[in-house]
Amino acid sequence: MTRRAIVFHGTGGHPDAVWYRWLGDRLAARGYEVEIPHHPGLNQEPIDTFLPRVLASHSFDEDTVLVGHSGGAALLLALLEHLQTPVAQAVLVAGYSTPPNTEDEPVLQTSYDWARIRAHARQFVFVNFVEDPYGCDDAQGRAMFDRLGGVQIVLDEGHFGSPERDHPTFELLDRLID
């Protein structure tokens, strides 16, 4: 049994930004096979055409942990809805399921099958922030938590990965992953 973790960056992000590589190194040291893909079309291309390529680019099974940050967390909702098999854990950092601000959000679907999403992860963890400059706040996390269950953690850290505030590590996130 190989445990796998896939870490999805946020909108306009890159695998080498903020805490992504740090988390990947920590998980690899714990025996995970780690992927931190670069998907430059994330939240630029409509989810209907973007999602099939993401699904085809990765393998998912009951030992997979998915981590998404911001737009990458929104992507996890669509991934989970369309997977053929459940994953072990889905961790959404600064995630959202409705437009968090006035920007265009092509990563969002027009609606979600919440029961199907819930059936495709054994555990959900939502990490949101009281005041998020992009609108990915605790209310967004609560809306997903109310539909999917799991654990919601509310911090006062901003966006934890915005270019304005460098966050090279994320100790709590490392501890939250099984």
Backbone as a ProteinNet text record, in pm:
[ID]
protein_1_A
[PRIMARY]
MTRRAIVFHGTGGHPDAVWYRWLGDRLAARGYEVEIPHHPGLNQEPIDTFLPRVLASHSFDEDTVLVGHSGGAALLLALLEHLQTPVAQAVLVAGYSTPPNTEDEPVLQTSYDWARIRAHARQFVFVNFVEDPYGCDDAQGRAMFDRLGGVQIVLDEGHFGSPERDHPTFELLDRLID
[TERTIARY]
84.7	0	89.9	79.4	155.8	63.6	98.1	21.9	68.5	-27	4	-62.3	7.7	-48.5	-31.8	-136.8	-131.9	-167.7	-77.1	-94.2	-120.6	-238.2	-277.9	-260.7	-182.2	-160	-285.7	-282.5	-395	-388.4	-486.6	-496.7	-369.8	-313.4	-191.5	-70	-84.1	23.5	119.2	212.1	317.7	360.9	404.7	447.5	558.1	636.8	746.6	706	579.8	533.3	502.9	498.2	460.7	502.3	412.8	444.4	431.6	404.9	375.9	492.2	612.1	727.9	764.9	756.2	785	693.5	562.8	469	501.5	532.1	568.4	687.7	787.8	906	869.6	786.1	744.2	667.5	577	498.2	585.8	678.4	770.2	852.8	895.1	971.3	886.8	754.7	664.4	620.9	679.4	651.7	550.7	505.9	412	485	420.2	460.3	388.1	462.8	405.1	409.7	299.1	291.5	251	320.8	283.9	282.1	175.1	169.8	154	197.2	174.5	60.7	-46.8	-163.3	-188.7	-115.6	-129.6	-268.1	-348.3	-483.2	-584.9	-540.3	-632.2	-696.7	-828	-910.8	-893	-833.4	-825.6	-915.7	-917.1	-994.4	-1122	-1233.8	-1357.9	-1338.5	-1396.5	-1381	-1424.6	-1522.4	-1570.9	-1463.2	-1372.8	-1265.4	-1136.1	-1117.3	-996.2	-996.4	-1108.1	-1117.6	-1080	-1126	-1088.8	-937.1	-864.7	-718.5	-655	-707.7	-654.3	-682.6	-803.2	-837.3	-747.3	-717.5	-633.7	-485.7	-445.7	-304.8	-262.5	-356.9	-326	-400.3	-348	-415.3	-471.2	-588.2	-656.4	-702.2	-678.9	-728.6	-754	-790.2	-829.6	-715	-592.3	-477.2	-427.5	-503.1	-463.4	-515.6	-428.4	-465.8	-457.9	-563.9	-567.2	-559.9	-470.1	-457.4	-473.3	-560	-578.9	-577.2	-515.3	-509	-583.5	-677.8	-751.5	-819.3	-781.8	-840.2	-817.9	-706.5	-680.6	-776.5	-820.5	-920.3	-1056.2	-1089.8	-1214.4	-1210.1	-1094.5	-1076.9	-1105.7	-1067.9	-1091.4	-1238.5	-1326.5	-1469.5	-1511.3	-1468.1	-1500.8	-1433.7	-1307.7	-1238.2	-1314.6	-1348.2	-1416.1	-1552	-1621.1	-1751	-1737.7	-1626	-1609.9	-1516.5	-1462.6	-1376.9	-1458.8	-1390	-1454.7	-1435.2	-1341.1	-1311.2	-1287.9	-1322.8	-1298.3	-1149.6	-1113.8	-977.4	-979.7	-861.7	-851.4	-890.2	-841.5	-859.3	-855.5	-936.5	-935.3	-917.9	-811.3	-780.8	-790.7	-883.5	-908.6	-864.7	-758.4	-703.1	-749.4	-817.8	-873.6	-962.4	-1041	-1129.3	-1259.2	-1330.1	-1458.2	-1539.8	-1672.6	-1762.4	-1855.4	-1849.3	-1923.4	-1825	-1854	-1758.5	-1722.4	-1591.6	-1549.9	-1531.2	-1531.3	-1508.3	-1566.2	-1527.6	-1584.7	-1508.2	-1401	-1323.2	-1399.1	-1368.4	-1423.6	-1365.2	-1445.5	-1401.6	-1437.8	-1368.9	-1402.6	-1374.6	-1305.9	-1281.8	-1409.1	-1505.2	-1629	-1727.1	-1795.3	-1906	-2029.7	-2131.4	-2253.7	-2331.1	-2315.6	-2376.5	-2291.5	-2315.4	-2238.1	-2331	-2289.5	-2358.4	-2286.9	-2333.9	-2266.5	-2261.9	-2364.8	-2365.5	-2256.4	-2240.2	-2135.2	-1996.7	-1978.1	-1849.6	-1821.3	-1919.7	-1904.3	-1866.8	-1922.1	-1894.8	-1754.1	-1684.9	-1554.4	-1435.4	-1455.8	-1344.2	-1384.1	-1294.4	-1324.9	-1321.3	-1239.3	-1231.1	-1212.6	-1279.7	-1264	-1207.8	-1113.8	-1061.3	-1066.7	-1128	-1137.8	-1059.9	-963.1	-885.8	-913.8	-983.2	-1016.2	-974.6	-991.2	-939.8	-1048.2	-1041.3	-1142.1	-1153	-1041.8	-1040.9	-946	-1001.8	-923.8	-934.2	-822.2	-828.3	-893.7	-905.5	-966.5	-1108.9	-1157.5	-1294.1	-1308.7	-1198	-1201.9	-1203.1	-1299.8	-1300.8	-1371.7	-1388.7	-1449.5	-1594.5	-1666.6	-1803.4	-1802.5	-1705.3	-1691.6	-1662.7	-1570.6	-1539.6	-1659.6	-1734.9	-1853	-1957.6	-1975.2	-2073	-2037	-1908.5	-1866	-1876.8	-1834.2	-1843.3	-1988.1	-2081.8	-2222.7	-2273.4	-2218.9	-2264.1	-2187.2	-2061.1	-1975.2	-1929.9	-1943.2	-1894.4	-1742.4	-1687	-1542.3	-1498.3	-1391.9	-1332.5	-1313.9	-1356.8	-1329.6	-1240.7	-1132.9	-1039.9	-1039.9	-1056.8	-1059.6	-938.7	-856.3	-736	-745.7	-655.6	-648.5	-514.4	-497.3	-368.6	-374.6	-488	-495.4	-543	-453.6	-488.3	-394.4	-293.3	-190.3	-139.3	-84.9	-27.6	-40	-76	-86.6	52.2	72.6	204	247.6	151.2	185.2	248.5	217.4	270.3	332.3	462.6	532.9	509	460.4	441	516.9	644.5	723.2	693.1	628	592.8	446.9	392.7	255.1	245.8	301.9	312.5	177.8	74.9	-56.2	-103.8	-86.1	-131.3	-60.9	67.5	142.5	81.7	43.2	-14.8	-156.4	-227.7	-365.2	-375.1	-268.9	-272.5	-238.8	-327.8	-310.5	-179.4
-117.2	0	124.3	202	326.3	443.1	519	640.1	748.5	820.2	925.1	1054.8	1164.5	1296.9	1381.5	1452.3	1545	1682.5	1777.2	1913.1	2005	2066.4	2155.7	2301.5	2375.4	2517.5	2598.1	2723.8	2813	2884.5	2969.4	3048.2	3128.7	3117.2	3190.1	3139.5	3027.8	2974.3	2885.8	2831	2747.3	2649.1	2529.5	2432.5	2481.3	2577.7	2626.9	2744.2	2781.4	2895	2850.9	2945.5	2933.5	2800.3	2727.8	2608.9	2477.4	2479	2355.4	2255.8	2298	2206	2163	2255.6	2221.3	2107.6	2121.4	2016.6	1886.9	1896.3	1777.3	1705.4	1779.8	1719.2	1651.9	1716.6	1658.6	1528.4	1529.3	1408.6	1297.4	1332.2	1232.9	1167.4	1245.8	1191.5	1094.3	1106.1	1015.3	898.2	885.2	770.3	793.7	915.6	945.2	959.8	915.6	950	1081.6	1187.8	1322.1	1376.9	1435.4	1510.1	1653.1	1747.7	1888.6	1942.4	1914.3	1948.6	2098.8	2138.2	2276.6	2273.8	2339	2349.7	2497.9	2557.7	2701.8	2743.9	2652	2685.8	2691.2	2657.9	2656.9	2792.9	2792.8	2912.4	3014.3	2970.7	3052.1	2991.4	2860.1	2784.1	2732.2	2725.6	2673	2531.8	2505.6	2376.8	2260.6	2280.9	2172.7	2120.1	2204.8	2159.9	2133.2	2200.2	2184.8	2053.4	2021	1905	1772.4	1741.4	1612.8	1593.5	1700.2	1688.9	1664.2	1728.8	1706.1	1561.9	1514.6	1376.7	1276.5	1301.7	1211.6	1219.1	1326.3	1347.4	1281.6	1232.1	1180.2	1049.7	970.2	848.6	875.4	823.6	843.9	708.8	683.8	561.6	586.6	480.9	495.1	535.7	538.6	581.4	719.9	790.4	922.9	1031.6	1127.5	1248.2	1363.7	1441.8	1558.9	1684.3	1774.6	1903.3	2010.1	2104.8	2214.7	2347	2444.8	2578.9	2676.4	2749	2854.3	2798.3	2843.4	2789.1	2639.1	2590	2445.9	2371.5	2436.7	2376.3	2371.8	2477.2	2476.8	2365.6	2344	2235.6	2100	2083	1954.4	1916.3	2013.5	1981.9	1916.2	1972.5	1914.4	1778.4	1767.2	1638	1530.5	1561.5	1462.3	1422.7	1516.4	1484.3	1388.3	1394.6	1315.9	1196	1170.3	1053.4	925.3	816.9	686.2	608.4	653	583.4	685.8	652.3	745.5	760.9	875.6	900	900.6	896.3	891.5	1022.9	1133.8	1261.9	1374.4	1476.2	1597.7	1714.8	1792.1	1906.6	2031.6	2118.5	2240.2	2361.5	2426.2	2543	2667.4	2756.7	2878.2	2841.2	2736.4	2688.2	2765.6	2742.8	2810.4	2732.5	2746.1	2677.1	2773.4	2899.8	3005.9	3119.2	3209.5	3317.8	3394.7	3397.2	3462.7	3614	3663.1	3806.2	3841.3	3952.3	3995.9	3944.1	3868.1	3811.5	3696.1	3671.6	3556.2	3429.8	3327	3203.1	3081.5	3063.3	2949.6	2812.9	2807	2679.5	2626.3	2713.4	2671.6	2610.2	2506.5	2451.9	2535.2	2528.6	2603.5	2542.2	2410.9	2343.1	2221.5	2166.4	2051.2	1941.6	1819.1	1703.4	1673.7	1737	1729.5	1587	1508.8	1369.8	1289.7	1311	1240.2	1283.8	1413.1	1462.4	1399	1401.6	1344.5	1196.3	1124.8	981.4	951.7	1053.4	1029.9	1074.1	1098.7	1123.2	1070	993.5	941.4	1051.7	1154.7	1264.8	1396.6	1499.9	1636.4	1724.1	1811.3	1912.7	2045.2	2145.5	2279.7	2375.2	2444.9	2544.4	2678.4	2763.4	2895.5	3000.8	3125.1	3234.3	3337.1	3399.6	3496	3607.9	3666.4	3773.5	3733.9	3695.9	3653.9	3763.3	3817.6	3928.6	3891.9	3761.6	3717.5	3666.5	3668.8	3625.1	3477.1	3405.4	3260.9	3240.8	3300.5	3312.9	3197.2	3213	3108.8	3079.8	3177.7	3152.7	3057.9	3073.4	2979.8	2838.6	2830	2699.2	2637.7	2720.4	2670.4	2616.8	2683.4	2637.6	2497.9	2472.1	2339.4	2238.2	2277.9	2191.3	2148.8	2241.5	2209.9	2105.7	2103.8	2008.5	1876.3	1881.2	1764	1704.8	1780	1731.2	1738.2	1672.7	1672.1	1760.6	1835.2	1923.5	2059.7	2163.5	2298.7	2367.5	2425.5	2501.5	2644.5	2737.9	2879.5	2946.9	3008.2	3077.5	3225.9	3300.9	3444.9	3473.3	3418.5	3426.1	3495.6	3546.4	3610	3514	3463.7	3369.4	3249	3256.5	3154.3	3102.9	3194.1	3157.7	3268.9	3386.4	3497.9	3554.8	3610.9	3665.8	3777.3	3845.2	3955.8	3908	3785	3730.4	3594.8	3588.3	3463.9	3365.4	3247.5	3141.2	3018.4	3007.9	2894.6	2762.2	2766.2	2643.6	2652.9	2537.9	2532.6	2411.6	2425.5	2315.1	2248.9	2327.9	2271.9	2179.6	2220.7	2138.6	2003.7	2003.9	1878.9	1785.3	1839.4	1757.5	1709.8	1781.1	1742.8	1626.8	1600.7	1495.5	1362	1263.9	1130.9	1067.2
0	0	0	-105.2	-114.7	-86.6	15.1	44.5	-51.9	-105.1	-202.6	-156.7	-179.5	-152.5	-277.4	-313	-426	-371.7	-390.6	-339.2	-457.6	-460.5	-569.1	-527	-604.4	-576.3	-605.6	-564.9	-586.8	-720.8	-745	-867.5	-889.6	-1009.1	-1042.1	-967.1	-899.1	-816.6	-892.9	-817.6	-872.5	-764.2	-799.6	-698.3	-605.5	-648.9	-565.6	-477.4	-477.7	-396.5	-254	-168	-26.7	35.1	97.7	177.1	101.4	-27.9	-101.9	-100	-137.5	-139	2.6	96.6	235.8	280.9	254.8	292.9	219.5	91.2	14.9	75.2	116.4	179.5	311.3	390.3	518.8	496.4	399.5	372.3	314	227.3	170.5	281.3	379.3	491.9	573.9	567.2	637.7	550.5	431.6	346.3	235.7	218.5	110.1	-22.5	-126.8	-263.3	-292.3	-321.7	-328.7	-470.6	-510.9	-637.5	-604	-663.7	-652.1	-795.5	-866.8	-1008.6	-1033.2	-1150.1	-1193.5	-1294.3	-1261	-1348.9	-1375.7	-1471	-1495.2	-1541.6	-1593.5	-1637.4	-1525.4	-1402.5	-1288.6	-1270.1	-1270.9	-1252.3	-1365.1	-1475.1	-1595.9	-1703.2	-1706.2	-1804.4	-1737.9	-1808.9	-1749.2	-1694.8	-1580.1	-1513.1	-1603	-1689.3	-1776.5	-1870.5	-1915.4	-2004.1	-1927.1	-1814.2	-1734	-1655.9	-1593.4	-1505.4	-1572.4	-1693.5	-1752.9	-1766.4	-1794.6	-1805.2	-1668.4	-1564.5	-1430	-1387.3	-1410.3	-1374.9	-1447.3	-1573.4	-1651.7	-1612.6	-1546.3	-1511.3	-1381.3	-1304.2	-1171.5	-1147	-1053.6	-1007.7	-868.6	-844.7	-717.1	-664.5	-536.3	-474.1	-326.3	-255.3	-115.4	-22.4	-72.9	6.7	-33.7	-115	-161.8	-70.1	-41.5	32.1	-66.6	-73.2	-160.3	-74.9	-112.1	-44.3	-150.4	-126.8	-220.7	-147.8	-209.8	-151.5	-241	-185.8	-254.6	-380	-498.1	-620.8	-632.6	-579.2	-577.7	-486.3	-378.3	-290.3	-359.8	-432.2	-509.1	-614	-673.8	-770.6	-706.1	-580	-513.4	-511.3	-497.7	-497.5	-628.7	-739.9	-870.3	-887.2	-845.8	-854.4	-778.6	-653.8	-571.3	-627.9	-686.8	-745.4	-862.8	-933.4	-1055.8	-1042.2	-924.9	-906.2	-914.5	-947.1	-951.7	-822.4	-739.1	-614.5	-503.3	-380.1	-269.9	-239.7	-183.3	-136.3	16.2	75.2	221.1	286.5	231.6	299.3	196.6	221.4	140.6	236.5	214.3	299.8	213.2	247.1	169.7	251.1	205.9	274.3	199.5	269.2	208.5	90.1	110.1	4.4	-2.9	-113.2	-133.8	-235.3	-226.3	-319.2	-391.3	-354.2	-422.6	-446.9	-540.6	-568.7	-441.1	-407.3	-283.8	-297.3	-420	-443.4	-580.4	-636	-764.1	-885.3	-862.7	-973.8	-1038.7	-1165.8	-1236.4	-1172.7	-1154	-1088.8	-1174.9	-1288.3	-1375.1	-1313.8	-1200.2	-1133.5	-1066.1	-1042.3	-976.3	-1075.4	-1030	-1106.4	-1073.6	-1158.6	-1130.3	-1014	-994.1	-879.6	-845.3	-726.9	-680	-630.5	-652.5	-595.5	-463.4	-356.2	-227	-173.4	-196.8	-149.1	-219.5	-347.4	-423	-375.8	-353.3	-302.6	-166.5	-77.3	56.8	49.4	-46.5	-60.3	-113.6	-163.3	-224.6	-140.3	-12.5	79.8	217	278.6	412.2	517	493.1	589.2	515	565.6	514.7	624.9	586.3	676.3	601.7	664.8	607.3	696	637.2	709.9	642.7	713.6	660.6	762.1	723.7	802.7	829.8	944.8	984.9	882.2	848.7	749	637.3	525.3	410	304.4	257.2	162.3	28.8	0.8	-124.2	-104.1	17.9	45.6	74.8	86.4	115.2	266.4	331.9	477.2	547.1	678.4	758.8	719	665.4	618.5	498.5	409.9	297	348.6	444	502.6	571.5	642.6	713.7	616.5	503.4	403.7	352.5	330.7	286.1	399.7	518.5	636.5	661.7	650.9	672.8	574.3	454	351.3	354.3	400.4	388	520.4	629.9	757.8	764.2	863.4	879.5	993.3	969.5	1069.6	1005.4	1075.5	1028.4	1130.2	1080.6	1163.8	1112.8	1204.5	1167.6	1232.4	1148.5	1193.8	1162.9	1217.3	1189.8	1122.2	1001.9	933.3	797.9	755.1	623.4	517.1	434.6	327.5	330.2	411.5	426.9	293	221.2	93.9	-6.8	37.4	-56.3	-84.2	-202.3	-235.3	-140.1	-79.4	10.5	140.5	179.9	305.1	275.5	287	259.5	373.3	341.9	439.4	390.5	425.1	374.7	443.6	559.5	630.9	676.4	714.1	763.2	855.8	975.5	1071.5	1099.9	1121	1151.8	1040.2	916.6	804.7	803.3	830.8	836.2	941.8	1054.9	1161.6	1130	1043.2	1010.1	912.6	840.6	739.2	804.2	783.9	843.7	803.5
[MASK]
++++++++++++++++++++++++++++++++++++++++++++++++++++++++++++++++++++++++++++++++++++++++++++++++++++++++++++++++++++++++++++++++++++++++++++++++++++++++++++++++++++++++++++++++++

